[in-house]
Amino acid sequence: MAVQQRRNSKTRTAKRRTHYKLMAPTLVKCPGCGELKLAHRACPNCGHK
C-alpha cells in the first residue's frame, strides 16, 4: 500500500473536493395534473406516471 510522502496543500484538497456538492433534484411537469414531480417516478399528487 502506498504511504504518503508529503502533506497535501489546502488548495489541492479543495480542488479534489469541488465535486462533493449537493445537487438539486431534477423536477419535471406531470402530464396528468401539471404538478412538479421527480423524473421517472409516479406523481404523488395524482398517481400518473
C-alpha positions as CSV (number, residue, x, y, z in Angstrom):
1,M,0.0,0.0,0.0
2,A,1.3,3.5,-0.8
3,V,2.4,5.7,2.0
4,Q,2.0,9.5,1.7
5,Q,5.4,11.2,1.5
6,R,4.3,14.8,1.7
7,R,1.3,16.7,3.1
8,N,-1.3,17.8,0.5
9,S,-1.8,21.6,0.4
10,K,-5.2,23.1,1.3
11,T,-5.6,24.2,-2.3
12,R,-5.0,20.7,-3.6
13,T,-7.5,19.2,-1.2
14,A,-10.1,21.9,-2.1
15,K,-9.7,21.1,-5.8
16,R,-10.4,17.5,-5.2
17,R,-13.5,18.3,-3.0
18,T,-15.1,20.7,-5.5
19,H,-17.3,17.9,-6.8
20,Y,-18.6,17.0,-3.3
21,K,-21.6,19.3,-3.6
22,L,-25.3,18.6,-3.2
23,M,-27.3,18.8,-6.4
24,A,-31.0,19.8,-6.6
25,P,-33.3,17.0,-7.8
26,T,-34.5,17.3,-11.4
27,L,-38.2,18.1,-11.5
28,V,-40.5,17.6,-14.4
29,K,-44.1,18.5,-15.0
30,C,-46.6,15.8,-14.6
31,P,-48.6,15.2,-17.8
32,G,-51.7,14.4,-15.8
33,C,-52.0,17.3,-13.4
34,G,-49.2,19.7,-14.2
35,E,-47.6,19.4,-10.7
36,L,-43.8,19.1,-10.4
37,K,-42.5,15.6,-9.7
38,L,-39.3,13.6,-9.8
39,A,-38.4,12.2,-13.2
40,H,-39.3,8.5,-13.8
41,R,-41.5,8.4,-10.6
42,A,-45.2,8.3,-10.1
43,C,-46.8,11.6,-9.4
44,P,-47.5,11.9,-5.6
45,N,-50.5,14.2,-6.4
46,C,-52.4,12.2,-9.0
47,G,-50.5,8.9,-9.3
48,H,-49.9,9.4,-13.1
49,K,-46.5,8.0,-14.3
